[in-house]
Amino acid sequence: MDRDQERAARREGTKEEHLREEREEYLRGREGVRDEEELRVQRTEEELRAGTREREAGEVRVRKDVRTDREQISVPTRHEEVSVERVPVEGREASEAEIGEDEVTMPVTEDEVVVEKRPVVKEEIRIRKDAVQDEEVVEEDVRREEIDVEDATATRRRRAGETAATAHPEGRAEEERPGREETGRDEGVLDKAKRKLQGQ
């Protein structure tokens, strides 16, 4: 029976330890982490950073089309022309052999225009890309946390029998200001935290 009670007590102790660890882990994960000496509050804000990435802004298209034009050029040519001249001859005798049928040919020449077409490179189109440095201003909303500490503690020392309304009425406005440090009086935990945050 004693062993069973001891085991049950051990199990209960382990369960309590586990719950305590979970609670501490939960408190550590919260925004404000508090221990006996100080309260830590993290302030977060967004920082604006800008970079660049490459994207296609368009394209350059170069296309060649064929167009037909009629062109005229002048070509010098030469040709032969035939002229016939009859010259009378007198006093000359001809033999029997020279009389008969005969035919004589003489070639006549002329220049003929020959047209030849050949491709000739007349122009070159050069397209080049240059990187140009520029600057562009961007605007974006960023969020940041603001921390406002309101001290609502009543831990100031008062003389016995005095209330907050009767004790030092002339200094009451000064006391009610949040986070105001007064010499010779005790500070609350929030006062310490606020002074630390203001000092950062």
Buried (B, 14 or more C-beta within 10 A) or exposed (E): EEEEEEEEEEEEEEEEEEEEEEEEEEEEEEEEEBEEEEBEBEEEEEEEEEEEEEEEEEEEEEEEEEEEEEEEEEEEEEEEEEEEEEEEEEEEEEEEEEEEEEEEEEEEEEEEEEEEEEEEEEEEEEEEEEEEEEEEEEEEEEEEEEEEBEBEEEEBEEEEEEEEEEBEEEEEEEBEEEBEEEEEEEBBBBBBBBEEBEEE
